[in-house]
Amino acid sequence: MRHVRTPRGFVQLLAAEVPPSRSTAGQFQAASAKLGFAANVFAGTALLNLYCRSRCLREAQQLFDEMPERSGVTWSSLIYGHARSREPGLAVEAFGRMVRAGVSPTASAMSSVLVACARMEDAGVGAMLHGGALKCGVCGSSIVVGTVLVDMYAKCNDVSAARQVLEEMDEKNVATFTALVSGFALARKPLDAMVLVREMQQSGVAPNVMTYSSLLSSFASPEDLDHGRQAHCAVVKKGLERNPYVLSTLLTMYSKCGSLEGFRTVQTAVSCQDQVSLNSVISGLSSLGRGDETFHQFMVMRRNDADTDMFTFASMLKAIGNSSSLLEGRQVHALILKTGHESDVNVQNGLISMYARHGEIGESTDVFASVRAPDLVSWNSLLSGYAQHGYGHVGLVDKGLEYFNLMKTDGFLAGARQEHYACIVDLLGRAGHLRDAESLVHDMPIEPGVSVYRALLSACQIHGNLEIAIRVSARLIELYPHDSSAHVQLSKAFAGDGHWGNAAEVREAMAGKGIVKNPAWSCVEDQMQVA
């Protein structure tokens, strides 16, 4: 530091600071003042960038506010820092201040503020910024801005807008196409993802590891299995099948598609020290219902001193929640406390769900109370427990409804998905609030799925409400004409109300359509000691 004599030398010194830290950033700021560089815009911008790279956003904002002069790069550095912070909305605010100050947005500033919109999943603000980018000319001239726009719309679940941006770009690269492939995967549109990868190759852009990982992640149900196998073959031809991230995605794909055979084929390639793939093995086995093997794999990881992280524990808790034994759950909980992962929200959600599934509502509620900032999954996990075990226990039902009202008050219903609404409908239905449950279904901002209608129909059967059962069944059969459960539950509702002739007509209609009731099954697992 004592050899630095000019702002340029100071800037070069800060750029070489790797890894950045809060303490070193403070030391550099003190040195800047001592050297007389406090008013120099280049030195100040470099120091601001160092604070942002150190994730010291409060200090970065304070430094920015005290700077007597700011350049476009200074603004871009601040926006970049906020965009990747816990409060990305501050990046949008900073961008607005920059424009009002008469500073023309750079491609860097525009890219960063669009990243913030993607993180907030705010397509409305993103679209406004898109218009501004077109107006100031940074959109058409920058492949980076175009790619971030595609990514923003994709992450905001507007793949049509993302596709339009991609098609209007004069120049595209692998990151541009991959952003849209990821968007199709998030939107559960695997066929669109496959077509896009084919278009990508035809345009002369070669898919990379991230492209194939995104494509594979789009296959998430049994009907996607054949297409998933085709993508797997493409990965093998490219020689990427041993890549840890591709391996992990293949394991996840086969488990979600319900193919134990495909899962086993990929599992043989996993190294004992590859934590990413090992986590996917545990998660996959859990999804495939292989409880004993999940515990065994977890113990293998511990014996081999492989790192266990929040993803490992979340997968283990899911497996235990689906099994019949709580002993392993308590042991894993103890390990979570021992390894310091008890404050991670994903692990906490797993604990809430695991205890709730086993009827330990008190312990589930205790874990929920310890969550600093409950998310939608936290609420849903807790409400699922009350819905599952509250029937016949008025106190539990009332408490569950109390949490549901808190959830509405805190605004968590805004981002709810099918499974969350199904849980809430189940809770209201079991409590006998069938009309409230039906109103909630009607007012859903997304199209109700089969799980939502099944939950309401099941509640109608429990409480003998034939009127709502008929309406729900008609809608369910209209949407899913070959779904056996709708016909069976409607038949049971008629029978439960003494309308035996109507029940027989529903059964005859099933036979006429060739619909066969799926057989019931059960599973018993042996207890297993977790080391």
Stockholm file with secondary structure:
# STOCKHOLM 1.0

chainA/1-531         MRHVRTPRGFVQLLAAEVPPSRSTAGQFQAASAKLGFAANVFAGTALLNLYCRSRCLREAQQLFDEMPERSGVTWSSLIYGHARSREPGLAVEAFGRMVRAGVSPTASAMSSVLVACARMEDAGVGAMLHGGALKCGVCGSSIVVGTVLVDMYAKCNDVSAARQVLEEMDEKNVATFTALVSGFALARKPLDAMVLVREMQQSGVAPNVMTYSSLLSSFASPEDLDHGRQAHCAVVKKGLERNPYVLSTLLTMYSKCGSLEGFRTVQTAVSCQDQVSLNSVISGLSSLGRGDETFHQFMVMRRNDADTDMFTFASMLKAIGNSSSLLEGRQVHALILKTGHESDVNVQNGLISMYARHGEIGESTDVFASVRAPDLVSWNSLLSGYAQHGYGHVGLVDKGLEYFNLMKTDGFLAGARQEHYACIVDLLGRAGHLRDAESLVHDMPIEPGVSVYRALLSACQIHGNLEIAIRVSARLIELYPHDSSAHVQLSKAFAGDGHWGNAAEVREAMAGKGIVKNPAWSCVEDQMQVA
#=GR chainA/1-531 SS CTTCCSHHHHHHHHHTCCSCCHHHHHHHHHHHHHHTCTTCHHHHHHHHHHHHHTTCHHHHHHHHHHCSCCCHHHHHHHHHHHHTSSCTHHHHHHHHHHHHTTCCCCHHHHHHHHHHHHHHTCHHHHHHHHHHHHHHTHHHHCHHHHHHHHHHHHHTTCHHHHHHHHHHCSCCCHHHHHHHHHHHHHTTCHHHHHHHHHHHHHTTCCCCHHHHHHHHHTCCSGGGHHHHHHHHHHHHHTTCTTSHHHHHHHHHHHHHTTCHHHHHHHHTTCCTTCHHHHHHHHHHHHHTTCHHHHHHHHHHHHHTTCCCCHHHHHHHHHHHHTSSCSHHHHHHHHHHHHHTCTTCHHHHHHHHHHHHHTTCHHHHHHHHHHCSSCCHHHHHHHHHHHHHHCTTCHHHHHHHHHHHHHHHHTTGGGGCCHHHHHHHHHHHHHTTCHHHHHHHHHTCSSCCCHHHHHHHHHHHHHHTCHHHHHHHHHHHHHHCTTCHHHHHHHHHHHHHTTCHHHHHHHHHHHHHHTCCCCCCCCCCCCCCCCC
#=GC SS_cons         CTTCCSHHHHHHHHHTCCSCCHHHHHHHHHHHHHHTCTTCHHHHHHHHHHHHHTTCHHHHHHHHHHCSCCCHHHHHHHHHHHHTSSCTHHHHHHHHHHHHTTCCCCHHHHHHHHHHHHHHTCHHHHHHHHHHHHHHTHHHHCHHHHHHHHHHHHHTTCHHHHHHHHHHCSCCCHHHHHHHHHHHHHTTCHHHHHHHHHHHHHTTCCCCHHHHHHHHHTCCSGGGHHHHHHHHHHHHHTTCTTSHHHHHHHHHHHHHTTCHHHHHHHHTTCCTTCHHHHHHHHHHHHHTTCHHHHHHHHHHHHHTTCCCCHHHHHHHHHHHHTSSCSHHHHHHHHHHHHHTCTTCHHHHHHHHHHHHHTTCHHHHHHHHHHCSSCCHHHHHHHHHHHHHHCTTCHHHHHHHHHHHHHHHHTTGGGGCCHHHHHHHHHHHHHTTCHHHHHHHHHTCSSCCCHHHHHHHHHHHHHHTCHHHHHHHHHHHHHHCTTCHHHHHHHHHHHHHTTCHHHHHHHHHHHHHHTCCCCCCCCCCCCCCCCC
//
